[in-house]
Amino acid sequence: MSENKKKIFSGAQKAKVAVEAIKGEKTINQIAQEFGVHPTQVSQWKKELLENSDSLFEAKRGPKPVSTQNDPDRLYAKIWQQNMELDWFKKKSGISL
């Protein structure tokens, strides 16, 4: 009895297979045999690369922007500001709570 172990391919390996399929220099079966994958998998990776290729150039270079929504310093500053405004309104209106 032989055990069939599932091969795990990295993203780089999948991309290499998909690019080879897109080139069209070899048949899907030749590519599948060369890289040791099923022909259906080659077609699927090729399709996935073509569908997602537009997102490759959308991202800008450099560090990703930090979300200011969850920045603790910004939130504490906002709380402090609101407390100061509330105190000011209490003094101006004569309300004592």
N, C-alpha and C positions, 0 to 999 in steps of 0.2 A: 504494500500500500504506500503510495506516495502522498505526501502532504502538499497541498497547494497553498503556498504562502502568498498573501496579497502584497504586491509590490507597491511601495509608496514613492511617488515621484514628487520632487520639489517643484516649486513654481518655475524655476529656471529651466528644468528639464522639460516641463510641459510646454513652455514657451518655445524652446528649441524645436520640439516635435511639431508644434503648430506652425512655426515659421517655415519649416521644411515643407509642410503640406501646402502652405500658401504659395511658395515658390513655384510649385507645379512641375518641378524637374523630374520627380519620381511619382509613382503611383502611391495611393494610400496604403496598399498592401506591402509595397516595398519599404515604405517608411515604418510601418508597423513592425515588420520583420526586423528591420535594422535596429530599432529602439526597444524591441521586445514588449510591445503593447498590442492590444487588440485593434484592428482597423476601425471599429466603431469608436474607440476612445480617441484615435487620431482625428477622426472627423468631428467629434464633439469638442476637442480642444481647439481645433481650427475655427469652428463656429464661435466658440466662446471668445477667442482672440479677436475675431472680426467684429463681434458685437460690442466688445468693451474697448476697442482701440481708440475711440474718440475721447475717452476719459484720460488717456495717457498724457495728453498735452494740455488739459484743463488746469491742472494744479500748478500753482506758481512756485518758483524756486524759493529757497530760504526757509527759515523757521516758520512753523505753523502759528497762526495767531492764537493768543491765549484768550480763552473765553472770559469776558469781563463780568458775565452774569454770576459766576460762582467765586469771584475773587474776594477772599475774606476781608482784606484791607478796604476794598471799595464798599463792602456791605457795612463794616463798622463805621466808616466815614459817613455813609448815608444815615445810619441810625443816630449818630452824634448830631448831624445836621438837623434831623427831624426833632430830636429832643430839644435842641437850641431854639428852633422855630416854635415849638409847643410852649416852651417857657416864655418866650417873647410874647406870644399871643395871650397867655395867661396874665402876664403883667399888664398888657395894654387893655385887656377887657375887664380886669379886676376880678377874674374868677379865681377862686382858691379851691383846689381839690385836695 
